[in-house]
Amino acid sequence: MSFFLSRRSAVVLAQVGLLSTAPWSFIGCGPADPLDDPAGAHDHAFEASEPVAEAGLAAEANFASREILRGLSFPTRVVWGPDGFLWLTERVGKRVVRVRPSDGQKTTAVTITEAYQSGGQDGVLGLALHPDLLQGKGTDYVYVSYTYDADASSAVNRRTKIRRYTYNPTTQALGSPTDVITGLPGSDDHNSARLLIGPDQKLYYTVGDQGNNQFNRKCLPVGSQDLPTASEVAAKNWSKYAGKILRLNLDGSIPADNPQIAGTRSHVYSYGHRNPQGLTFLGSTLYANEHGPKSDDELNIIQPGKNYGWPHVAGYQDDQAYTYNNWSASSPTPCASLAWNDYTPPSSVPRQQESAWSHPDFAEPILTLYTVPNDHNFRDPACGSSAYICWPTIAPSSLHHYAAEPGIPGWEDSLLMTTLKKGAVYRVTLSATGDSVVGEPVVHFQTTNRYRDLAMSPDRRTIYVITDTQGNTSGPTGGATTALSNPGAILEFTYTGPN
């Protein structure tokens, strides 16, 4: 059996033959990343750096590694700050914290008490520092996204907002909160929530499909293809922003040069997305990655106004190992009376082949992780009852461009992805033009963890990785385990090899 990465280069991989710096096996992400359950999550500071031998970090040639601290409350995003600290959001802890890499000293910049966190994938999410703040030019804005309850009654009406704070370097705290945009879709699943300021000084934000059409949300239709009308935009009704990548002015307004899609200009920059958790720029080119269902995690070049196919297409439009099973349209048996089945839906659920759908603005990915044939066995006994851990996906949780030299030799013009199910950083080399992938991904820093995001030191020779506080992962040798080596931690990997 073979797995195909890139349509352009037609790279064929043997089932366990991927080039890697660590042991590798084909294991993947669950359809909804259902392991972000904070039940029993702990929140304490680990004040001293932990030796490698005690931290469970495997050796990798030309890198020194250590655990800086652990006990973070589901760290979600991390960036290198202007003060030489790592700035993080804690999704369940509802905080933005700063951590000094040298000794793990942690301080709280702000606690967002109004953030709503229910046991799913909600809470304090995205984080972006204004480039002028990073460069010491005086602008002190910090942007944070989080879910909140928009219903004043006992019912829960989960929504998401992006809020701007100012940073006071004297008090080392965030203050003067200003809401940039409110009322965005919010869920306990597939919020995506990657927040980025582009080179054009615009805010980019990913909104997932909310986890609809699966598990306890199986009867809710996927809205990734739904587009806002002019009247909805005028009313600031953003309910159709699910499954989209948004582009906003820094004050939350709609940029005048955003694409008109179906005759309407809104914050929507691209659509047809499932769960895009990574965004990064190389020059003016925007890249995104997103979770596939049981196969076909995607790496995409994002173009304004383009349609990326979900839920009609997963990965390439090849009719391989995926059909769109629309549970919400079940007839004559209503969806509510059906039991969820991730493998064989009931006959009342409509099924659509990828090739049965077409759209003039459809854009295929430049890479999938991974495409498999229709006869692929998705019930690998190596993962037991957690079979989804063995699916041919990696659950990419962030995306970062690694710039040209100076830095780590051979890494220039690559894209780095953290992965939830693999507990690893995948490095993907881009072509000289940046519109295709060269060769095979290389796997780095693999441990028995769930990697959520990474940041780089200014010289790009040290990589800082944050890990989930709990959840299910494959470990370096395959199978499935919940025994994480470094729960809720910051791991440091420093290049020590030749220049």
Beta strands, then each sheet from edge to edge (+ up, - down):
strand 1: 2-4
strand 2: 12-14
strand 3: 63-69
strand 4: 75-80
strand 5: 86-90
strand 6: 95-99
strand 7: 106-111
strand 8: 124-129
strand 9: 141-149
strand 10: 158-168
strand 11: 173-185
strand 12: 192-197
strand 13: 203-207
strand 14: 244-248
strand 15: 260-261
strand 16: 264-265
strand 17: 268-271
strand 18: 276-282
strand 19: 285-290
strand 20: 297-302
strand 21: 323-325
strand 22: 351-353
strand 23: 367-369
strand 24: 400-402
strand 25: 414-419
strand 26: 424-430
strand 27: 437-444
strand 28: 451-456
strand 29: 462-467
strand 30: 490-495
sheet 1: 1+ 2-
sheet 2: 3+ 30- 29+ 28-
sheet 3: 4+ 5- 6+ 7-
sheet 4: 8+ 9- 10+ 11-
sheet 5: 12+ 13- 14+ 17-
sheet 6: 15+ 16-
sheet 7: 18+ 19- 20+ 23-
sheet 8: 21+ 22-
sheet 9: 24+ 25- 26+ 27-
end
